Amino acid sequence: MTLRVLHVLDHSIPLQSGYTFRTRAILEEQRRLGWETFHLTTPKHTAKSAAEEEVDGLHFYRTPWESTLLGRIPGVREFAQIQATSSRLTAIARRIRPHILHAHSPCLNGLAALSVGKRLGIPVVYEVRAFWEDAAVDHGTAREGGPRYRLSRALETRVLREANAVTTICEGLKRDIVARGIPEARVTVIPNAVNLAAFPFAVEQDAALKRQLGVEGNTVIGFIGSFYAYEGLDLLLRALPQVLERVPHARVLLVGGGPHEPALRSLSTQLGLGGKVIFTGRVPHAEVQRYYSIVDVLAYPRHAMRLTDLVTPLKPLEAMAQGRLLVASDVGGHKELIRDGETGILFRAGDATSLAQAIVRLLEQRERWPQLREQGRRFVERERNWPGSVARYRDVFNRLIAAA
């Protein structure tokens, strides 16, 4: 019997985010295991597309959505999206007859999958990548402890309780799930990982790109990713003047974009950092490797909050895979990945002086660089590669099929 898994996703490629990159890696590895995978995105997939679409060799079903005046009301909108997803999922599930429904965060996807799974007799695996209520706090659409926050948390907990099995991306999230009364035996960690072939070790700097960006002869401190408030890029800008006192030729390179970009550009101007902070905008995924190559120190200054304490990011793993030097705030999600002084340098979250000191200290201790690079790469090779991570689904799925 060939296992058929129908995934329910918030959004997917061609959109670029940590969410979509993890999804693609999971789908590719599940297929290498010999499973058939099918993929449905919800109305929150905002890229224009047909009802069915082929992207990078993966076939996606899309959920049609037309926002009405009533559907723009918070709460009503989410309920309508669940209904639309459930309807589309029902039609697809009846056609392909999957053995497993694999719903990924947020809980809206889990609610849709549970309604269909119960109706059609298909077990549901719910995968937690982050808690919807915590993300809403960072985005400014909810207040921690407020009515919307409590409702979102209650819905998340309901999905966790009713799903046949739960997976999550890290130990921090697992602890929180278990603390909600979910039996630990039902929760499996499928950690974030890296495609080692896509991130070769110790690639030479792209001299042409450095000239193009005007950073030739400079020490480049960089961030590559999405610009959300919780990433703490404002702290990196506030730390830069202190770095410049010791390293006058330092420059900050911000590669990507996102909702916090206007605030970052404004802050750069306020701090008088014109010419010392370079915003590249979003770059094609195929070009990202070139930008990694010219960064001397990658910075991950995430602010301390529930989201960052519980969730492990992908980007530091990509940096370690390539043998890049990195500094990161000491939030829980980073401490689960980075061993201070062995695979990277941790600094006090929210402390610009601590960040500046960490960067300067690392730049001045060149004798440590080879060991830091090699230990970071070995950690990823040993513990954070996608084949090893995705293989953990095998036991989860086999248990559900045996119990069906």
Secondary structure, 3 states (H helix, E strand, C coil): CCCEEEEEECCCCCCCCHHHHHHHHHHHHHHHCCCEEEEEECCCCCCCCCCEEEECCEEEECCCCCCCCHHHCCCHHHHHHHHHHHHHHHHHHHHHCCCEEEEECCHHHHHHHHHHHHHHCCCEEEEECCCHHHHHHHHCCCCCCCHHHHHHHHHHHHHHHHCCEEEECCHHHHHHHHHCCCCHHHEEECCCCECHHHCCCCCCCCHHHHHHHCCCCCEEEEEEEECCHHHCHHHHHHHHHHHHHHCCCEEEEEEEECCCHHHHHHHHHHCCCCCCEEEEECCCHHHHHHHHHHCCEEEECCCCCHHHHHCCCCHHHHHHHCCCEEEEECCHHHHCCCCECCCEEEECCCCHHHHHHHHHHHHHCHHHHHHHHHHHHHHHHHHCEHHHHHCCHHHHHHHHHHHC
